[in-house]
Amino acid sequence: MRHVGRLYRKRRAKQAGLLLRLCAMLPSSDTSLKNLVDKLEDIRKAAVALDGPALDACGHDGVYRFSSKTNPGTESAIFPHFMELKKKLMDFTARVRNLLGLLPEDTDDDTSVWEVKAILRRFDGIASICAAFVDYRKKESEVMWLERRKVSGANRADGGWAAFTQSPVELAESLRESLFKPYKTIVCVSATLTVNGSFGFWASTCRTSGRIPPLRIARFTRAVSLRIGVPNRVQSHPALIPRGAVAQLPRG
């Protein structure tokens, strides 16, 4: 809902949002804004319709995991709403991308355009999760669950909102493809990287054994501020990190 409000919101007679700016850049706005606002309302309604049965599935525990023991009644209550939300999201993103293709070239670097594109990618991700939940029985390498959450500081009589989470059972493949494979140097920071003074468990979990140089624990005193050296061409003075946990790097 936050992204929907970022794209368009109306208070009394005042209109605001990224879609308003986007349509103002078009050579001819016609009824583009009204059509997009209607599609956004369809997304909002679909999300609200999905939220109800999802919260019901969470029950008193506040969490519901999809598994081989999932009640078919739960599937029939939730899955049609997943598909409807996916459909509305894909329809909206396709329409907006068509409009983006009509923008003049001098608007490519406009911050509003980049923000709209970022929100469209988020919508793509939500649509992908909707499809994944419906096909959860085919995804044995992933875990999917619903979780009830409440808005911080808000008093909501409806009991909060439902969060949908999809996570791989093993993170090794994702880490390798997104981190270890494309980058030559990676800095990992955690209080639990070592077990009994050894990186062996962490390395085996990430499947990096034999492909990384020997690792060494860097010990720092939390009460001491450490200085980070940066290249002269990037910054004229080093940054000071209070209570840091990084080594001093050479300037160059």
Secondary structure, DSSP 8 states (H G I E B T S, - for coil): -HHHHHH-EEETTEEESHHHHHHHHSS--TTHHHHHHHHHHHHHHHHHHHHHHHHHHHTTTTEEEE-TT--HHHHHHHHHHHHHHHHHHHHHHHHHHHHHTTS-GGGTT-HHHHHHHHHHHHHHHHHHHHHHHHTGGG-TTEEEEEEEE--TT---TT--EEEEEEEES--HHHHIIIIITT-S------TTS-BTTBSHHHHHHTT-TTSS---------TTS-EEE---TTT-SS-EEETT---------
